[in-house]
Amino acid sequence: SVSARTEKAIFWAMSLHPDDRPGSVDEFRDALIGSRPVTIPSGIRIQSKPRILQNRTEIATLLGTVGVALLALVFTLLRPSF
């Protein structure tokens, strides 16, 4: 398990825009093990749980694709040979 402090520091270091990341290794190290709380720029959103199929559209698309693939397999296997 990773502490909330470590999680925040890592997400801060992984920010997409370089200006949103720590300015130096010392600043990052201080965020990881220092005594002051980690402050993250306000534009950064931290998502603590992995985003796996949270969108209903993604779930419906996945189920539809699997369904079509299974139908194709069934029709291929049950097709009478001439």
C-alpha positions, -999 to 999 in steps of 0.1 A, spaced: 0 0 0 12 35 -9 7 64 15 -14 93 4 17 116 6 37 93 -18 7 90 -41 3 128 -44 40 133 -49 42 107 -77 11 120 -95 26 155 -92 58 143 -108 39 126 -136 19 157 -146 15 160 -183 26 196 -185 62 202 -175 53 234 -156 30 214 -133 59 190 -123 84 195 -95 111 220 -105 140 199 -92 149 165 -78 153 182 -44 118 195 -46 104 161 -55 124 144 -27 111 169 -2 76 161 -14 82 124 -9 100 124 24 100 160 37 82 174 67 60 199 48 27 187 31 27 181 -6 11 210 -25 -1 203 -60 -10 230 -84 -48 235 -85 -51 225 -122 -41 189 -115 -67 163 -107 -56 133 -88 -75 101 -93 -68 76 -65 -86 46 -81 -76 33 -115 -101 42 -142 -111 9 -157 -144 9 -176 -161 35 -155 -179 50 -185 -212 33 -195 -204 39 -231 -171 20 -228 -189 -9 -211 -216 -11 -237 -191 -9 -265 -170 -37 -250 -201 -59 -244 -213 -53 -280 -179 -61 -295 -177 -94 -274 -213 -102 -284 -206 -97 -321 -174 -118 -319 -193 -146 -302 -221 -146 -328 -195 -147 -356 -178 -177 -339 -211 -195 -334 -223 -189 -370 -189 -200 -383 -189 -232 -364 -226 -241 -371 -225 -232 -408 -234 -263 -429 -207 -273 -453 -217 -279 -489 
